[in-house]
Amino acid sequence: AASDVYKRQKKNIIANPNCSTAQLVIVLKPLHDLFKIQRIVVSTYQSVSGGGKGPMDELVEQTKKASEKSENVKTKELILVLISGGGSALLTYPIPPITLSEKSRLVYELSKAGADISQLNKVRKCLSMVKGGKLASLAKPAEMCSFILSDIIGDPLDLIASGPTKIQKQDVKEKQQEALKIMKHLEISIPT
């Protein structure tokens, strides 16, 4: 019974997990056996698109905090990351001075013009402090292990949720040029 488990455990009980946490918990036992995990921080993000400005600003703040935590890890720590479709919209931290509303407006215009998920995520990566492998880069020298649930045909790791943990080999300027070509092809005016 649950009370028996509680009596045997002094701490580290996860209660009432949401669907993302439940998926992550499944992989913890074999990883604990290999790495002797001592601490786990689980952050989940829920859709807030209909909630207005307040919840959207909160997503930016949560993403900033996640990136700051990644920067502050120690060498021997292991960071587990669960990534799934929809992550591009939820893990959001625009490169200053770009605002969230400006970024959201551009993504909306791209979608309206017929951009597919691959095109959207290529542009998103250029506008983000964490996408396109930047979250993984922030966490160095710690090790990062990503569990990725794909929503894109062919499972391109650099495009699922805009690839926050897939370090890019492509030069930054090349990525920016590719994003500009997408915008030009879809006849989206380039913000100045």
C-alpha positions as CSV (number, residue, x, y, z in Angstrom):
1,A,0.0,0.0,0.0
2,A,1.0,3.6,-0.4
3,S,1.4,4.1,3.3
4,D,3.9,1.2,3.4
5,V,6.0,2.9,0.8
6,Y,5.8,6.2,2.6
7,K,7.0,4.5,5.9
8,R,10.0,3.0,4.1
9,Q,11.0,6.2,2.3
10,K,12.3,9.2,4.2
11,K,12.2,11.7,1.3
12,N,12.1,12.1,-2.4
13,I,8.5,11.0,-3.0
14,I,6.9,12.2,-6.2
15,A,3.2,12.7,-5.7
16,N,0.4,13.4,-8.2
17,P,2.6,13.6,-11.3
18,N,1.2,15.1,-14.5
19,C,1.6,13.2,-17.8
20,S,5.1,14.6,-18.5
21,T,6.4,13.7,-15.1
22,A,5.0,10.2,-15.4
23,Q,6.9,9.6,-18.6
24,L,10.1,10.8,-17.0
25,V,9.7,8.7,-13.9
26,I,9.7,5.5,-16.1
27,V,13.4,6.1,-17.1
28,L,14.7,7.1,-13.7
29,K,15.3,3.6,-12.3
30,P,17.9,2.4,-14.9
31,L,19.5,5.8,-14.9
32,H,19.8,5.8,-11.1
33,D,21.4,2.3,-11.3
34,L,24.0,3.7,-13.7
35,F,24.6,7.2,-12.3
36,K,23.4,7.1,-8.7
37,I,21.1,10.1,-9.1
38,Q,21.0,12.2,-5.9
39,R,18.8,15.1,-7.0
40,I,16.0,15.6,-9.6
41,V,14.3,18.8,-10.5
42,V,11.2,18.4,-12.7
43,S,9.7,21.4,-14.4
44,T,6.7,21.0,-16.7
45,Y,5.1,23.6,-18.9
46,Q,1.4,23.6,-19.8
47,S,-0.3,25.3,-22.7
48,V,-1.4,28.9,-22.0
49,S,-2.2,30.2,-25.4
50,G,-5.7,31.2,-24.5
51,G,-4.6,32.7,-21.2
52,G,-3.5,36.1,-22.4
53,K,-0.4,38.1,-21.7
54,G,0.2,37.1,-18.0
55,P,0.6,33.4,-18.5
56,M,2.7,34.0,-21.7
57,D,5.1,36.3,-19.7
58,E,5.3,33.6,-17.0
59,L,6.4,31.0,-19.7
60,V,9.3,33.4,-20.6
61,E,10.2,33.8,-17.0
62,Q,10.1,30.0,-16.4
63,T,12.3,29.4,-19.4
64,K,14.8,32.1,-18.2
65,K,15.0,30.3,-14.9
66,A,15.5,26.9,-16.5
67,S,18.4,28.4,-18.6
68,E,19.9,29.9,-15.5
69,K,19.7,26.6,-13.6
70,S,21.4,24.9,-16.6
71,E,24.2,27.4,-16.5
72,N,24.7,26.8,-12.7
73,V,25.1,23.0,-12.8
74,K,28.3,21.3,-11.6
75,T,30.6,19.2,-13.7
76,K,29.4,15.8,-12.5
77,E,25.7,16.5,-12.6
78,L,23.4,14.8,-15.1
79,I,20.5,16.8,-16.5
80,L,17.5,14.8,-17.8
81,V,15.3,16.6,-20.3
82,L,12.0,15.4,-21.6
83,I,11.1,17.0,-24.9
84,S,7.9,16.6,-26.8
85,G,6.0,18.1,-29.6
86,G,4.6,21.5,-28.7
87,G,7.8,22.4,-26.8
88,S,8.7,25.2,-29.3
89,A,5.7,27.2,-28.1
90,L,6.2,26.4,-24.4
91,L,10.0,26.8,-24.1
92,T,10.2,30.4,-25.0
93,Y,12.9,33.0,-24.3
94,P,13.4,35.5,-27.2
95,I,16.8,37.0,-27.8
96,P,16.7,40.6,-26.5
97,P,15.6,43.1,-27.7
98,I,12.9,40.9,-29.4
99,T,9.8,40.7,-27.3
100,L,7.5,37.7,-26.9
101,S,4.7,39.5,-28.7
102,E,6.9,40.3,-31.7
103,K,8.1,36.7,-31.9
104,S,4.6,35.4,-31.5
105,R,3.3,37.7,-34.2
106,L,6.1,36.5,-36.6
107,V,5.3,32.8,-35.9
108,Y,1.6,33.5,-36.5
109,E,2.4,35.3,-39.8
110,L,4.6,32.4,-40.9
111,S,1.8,29.9,-40.0
112,K,-0.8,31.9,-41.8
113,A,1.5,32.0,-44.9
114,G,1.7,28.2,-45.0
115,A,5.0,27.5,-43.2
116,D,5.4,23.9,-42.2
117,I,6.7,22.8,-38.7
118,S,10.2,22.5,-40.1
119,Q,10.2,26.0,-41.4
120,L,8.6,27.4,-38.3
121,N,11.2,25.8,-36.0
122,K,14.1,26.9,-38.2
123,V,13.0,30.5,-37.7
124,R,12.2,30.0,-34.0
125,K,15.8,28.8,-33.4
126,C,17.2,32.1,-34.7
127,L,15.0,34.1,-32.3
128,S,15.6,32.1,-29.1
129,M,18.1,32.1,-26.3
130,V,17.5,28.3,-25.7
131,K,16.4,26.7,-29.0
132,G,18.8,25.2,-31.6
133,G,21.0,23.5,-29.0
134,K,21.5,26.6,-26.9
135,L,20.0,25.1,-23.8
136,A,22.6,22.2,-24.0
137,S,25.4,24.7,-24.6
138,L,24.4,26.6,-21.5
139,A,24.7,23.5,-19.4
140,K,28.3,22.6,-20.3
141,P,30.3,20.9,-18.7
142,A,27.4,18.9,-17.2
143,E,26.1,15.9,-19.1
144,M,22.6,16.2,-20.6
145,C,20.4,13.2,-21.5
146,S,17.3,14.0,-23.6
147,F,14.2,11.9,-24.0
148,I,12.4,13.1,-27.1
149,L,8.9,12.3,-28.2
150,S,8.7,13.3,-31.8
151,D,5.8,15.0,-33.6
152,I,7.7,15.5,-36.9
153,I,7.9,12.9,-39.6
154,G,11.5,11.5,-39.8
155,D,12.2,12.5,-36.2
156,P,14.8,15.3,-36.8
157,L,16.2,15.9,-33.3
158,D,17.2,19.5,-34.2
159,L,13.6,20.4,-35.1
160,I,11.5,18.7,-32.4
161,A,10.6,21.5,-30.0
162,S,13.2,23.5,-32.0
163,G,16.0,21.3,-30.7
164,P,17.0,22.9,-27.4
165,T,19.4,20.1,-26.5
166,K,20.6,19.2,-30.0
167,I,23.8,21.2,-30.5
168,Q,23.9,22.6,-34.1
169,K,26.8,22.1,-36.4
170,Q,25.5,24.7,-38.8
171,D,27.1,28.2,-38.4
172,V,24.9,30.8,-36.8
173,K,25.0,33.0,-39.9
174,E,24.0,30.1,-42.1
175,K,21.0,29.4,-39.8
176,Q,20.0,33.1,-40.0
177,Q,20.3,33.1,-43.8
178,E,18.1,30.0,-44.0
179,A,15.5,31.7,-41.8
180,L,15.6,34.8,-44.0
181,K,15.1,32.6,-47.1
182,I,12.1,31.0,-45.5
183,M,10.6,34.4,-44.7
184,K,11.3,35.7,-48.2
185,H,9.8,32.6,-49.8
186,L,6.6,33.0,-47.8
187,E,6.6,36.7,-48.5
188,I,6.8,37.7,-44.8
189,S,8.2,41.2,-44.2
190,I,11.5,41.0,-42.3
191,P,11.3,43.0,-39.0
192,T,14.0,45.7,-38.6
